Amino acid sequence: MPHRSLAALPALLLAMASPALAQAPDPRTIFPGQAQTGPDQRGVRFVISCSTTRTATATGVLSIELYIPQYEQLAASFDFEALEGPDAHAGKLSHLETRAAATTPNGSTLSGTTASGDFEVSGWAAVDADAPFGLGLNAAVRGEPVRLSAVARLLRPLTLGAGQLVWRQGNPRKGGTPIVATLSLADADAARLRMIISPCLALAK
């Protein structure tokens, strides 16, 4: 697979606006996670962002991105190429689940708030130093009300307190090994995430 860099979809949407707006980074937060692909275990990173831009020529996005470093090491067992590019249509192979633990005043654990969904995503070969492959679940804050609602519903449990996000990325190769990436958040992480994405959650119905 060629090493070409495709901008993440949030950047593509913002680039439709003025150059000054395209240069401004989205408010985002980066969290380390872990991924399992068959016997392979490696650190990954999740980037969750919110932009509420709504102009005549551009719209912001609510997004969850997963970056898998040194992805070419996994090319023999996972078909990244079928997911590459904005025109990729591999189907709804991304299953995401979130859970927030809830506790009583005395500290005992209650049933956590949960959400899940199946999504179609596309990816890109990024140019970061660790040569990652990025996967992006993005929803425009204008023009994609159903998708925005689904992504917002998925993220809301993570703003309530300590919790977990599991991204199970199905392999486009029939019978191929999936990638299962896990993000665990502490209470402080949830507070930081809530501050970042609350404006987008408010726009979702």
C-alpha positions in Angstrom: 0.0 0.0 0.0 1.5 3.4 -0.9 2.5 5.8 1.9 0.2 8.6 1.1 -1.2 11.0 3.7 -4.9 11.7 3.7 -6.1 14.4 6.0 -8.6 13.4 8.6 -12.2 14.2 7.6 -12.6 16.9 10.2 -9.8 18.8 8.6 -11.3 18.3 5.1 -14.6 19.8 6.3 -12.9 22.8 7.8 -10.7 23.4 4.8 -13.9 24.2 2.9 -14.0 27.5 4.8 -11.5 30.4 4.7 -7.8 29.6 4.9 -7.6 31.3 8.4 -10.3 28.9 9.7 -8.7 25.9 8.1 -5.5 26.6 10.0 -7.2 26.8 13.4 -7.0 23.4 15.2 -10.1 21.8 16.4 -10.5 21.6 20.2 -9.5 18.0 20.8 -8.2 15.7 23.5 -5.8 12.7 23.0 -5.9 9.6 25.1 -3.6 6.5 25.1 -5.2 3.1 24.6 -4.3 -0.5 23.9 -5.1 -2.7 20.9 -5.2 -6.4 20.3 -4.9 -7.9 16.8 -4.6 -11.7 17.2 -1.5 -12.2 19.2 -0.3 -8.7 18.6 -0.6 -6.1 21.4 0.4 -2.5 20.9 -0.3 1.0 22.3 -2.7 3.2 20.2 -4.2 6.6 20.6 -7.7 8.0 20.5 -8.4 11.5 19.4 -11.8 12.9 20.3 -12.7 16.4 18.9 -15.5 18.8 18.6 -15.8 21.8 16.3 -19.1 23.7 16.1 -18.3 25.8 13.0 -21.5 26.5 11.0 -21.0 28.8 8.1 -22.3 29.0 4.5 -19.3 27.0 3.3 -18.2 24.8 6.2 -19.4 22.7 9.1 -17.7 21.5 12.2 -17.7 17.9 13.3 -17.8 15.6 16.3 -15.3 12.9 15.8 -13.6 9.9 17.3 -10.3 8.9 15.7 -8.2 5.8 16.3 -4.5 5.8 15.4 -2.7 2.4 15.1 1.1 3.0 15.0 3.4 1.0 12.7 0.3 -0.4 11.0 2.3 -2.0 8.2 3.5 -4.6 10.6 -0.1 -5.8 10.7 -0.7 -5.7 7.0 -0.3 -9.5 6.6 -3.3 -10.1 8.9 -5.4 -6.9 8.5 -6.6 -5.3 5.2 -6.0 -1.6 5.9 -6.1 -0.8 2.2 -9.8 -1.5 1.9 -10.5 1.2 4.5 -8.2 3.9 3.0 -9.6 7.0 1.6 -12.9 9.0 1.8 -14.4 6.8 -1.0 -13.8 3.6 0.9 -17.0 1.6 1.3 -16.1 -1.5 3.3 -19.4 -1.5 5.1 -20.3 -1.1 8.8 -17.3 -2.9 10.2 -16.7 -0.6 13.2 -18.5 -1.6 16.4 -18.0 0.9 19.2 -19.2 0.4 22.8 -18.9 2.9 25.7 -19.6 2.4 29.4 -19.4 4.7 32.3 -19.2 3.3 35.8 -21.7 4.7 38.3 -21.3 4.6 42.1 -23.5 5.2 45.1 -22.5 7.7 47.8 -20.9 5.0 49.8 -18.7 4.0 46.8 -20.4 0.8 45.6 -20.7 0.3 41.9 -24.0 0.4 40.1 -24.8 -0.6 36.5 -23.0 1.7 34.2 -24.5 3.8 31.5 -23.8 2.2 28.2 -24.1 2.9 24.5 -23.1 1.1 21.3 -23.3 1.3 17.6 -22.1 -0.1 14.2 -20.6 2.4 11.8 -18.9 2.7 8.5 -15.6 4.5 8.7 -12.7 5.4 6.4 -9.0 5.7 7.1 -5.8 7.2 6.0 -2.1 6.5 6.2 -0.8 9.4 8.4 2.7 11.0 8.4 3.3 11.0 12.1 6.7 9.7 13.4 5.2 6.4 14.4 3.7 5.8 10.9 0.1 5.2 12.1 -3.0 4.3 10.2 -5.9 6.5 11.3 -9.6 5.5 11.4 -12.2 8.3 11.8 -15.8 8.2 12.9 -17.0 11.6 12.1 -20.4 13.4 12.1 -21.0 16.9 10.8 -22.8 19.2 13.1 -24.9 20.4 10.2 -26.4 18.1 7.5 -25.9 14.8 9.3 -28.5 14.8 12.1 -28.9 11.0 12.4 -25.1 10.3 12.4 -24.5 13.2 14.8 -27.1 11.9 17.2 -25.6 8.4 17.0 -22.0 9.6 17.7 -23.2 11.9 20.5 -25.1 9.1 22.1 -22.0 6.9 22.0 -19.9 9.6 23.6 -22.2 10.8 26.4 -21.5 7.9 28.8 -17.8 8.9 28.7 -18.6 12.3 30.0 -20.2 11.0 33.2 -17.1 9.7 35.0 -14.6 6.9 34.8 -15.4 4.6 31.9 -14.3 2.7 28.9 -14.6 2.8 25.1 -14.0 -0.3 23.0 -13.6 0.0 19.3 -13.8 -3.4 17.5 -12.7 -2.9 13.9 -13.8 -5.7 11.7 -11.4 -6.9 9.0 -12.5 -6.2 5.4 -10.7 -9.4 4.5 -13.2 -12.3 4.9 -12.4 -14.3 8.0 -9.6 -11.9 8.9 -8.5 -11.0 12.4 -10.2 -7.9 13.8 -8.5 -5.1 15.7 -9.9 -4.5 19.2 -8.8 -1.2 20.7 -9.7 -0.2 24.3 -9.6 3.2 25.9 -10.0 3.5 29.7 -10.8 6.8 31.3 -10.4 8.1 34.8 -12.8 10.7 36.4 -10.3 13.5 35.5 -10.2 12.3 31.8 -14.0 12.3 31.7 -14.1 15.9 33.0 -11.6 17.0 30.3 -13.6 15.2 27.6 -16.8 16.7 28.8 -15.4 20.2 28.5 -14.2 19.5 25.0 -17.3 17.9 23.4 -20.2 19.5 25.3 -20.8 22.1 22.6 -21.3 19.4 20.0 -23.4 17.2 22.3 -25.7 20.2 22.8 -26.3 20.4 19.0 -27.2 16.7 18.7 -30.8 15.7 19.0 
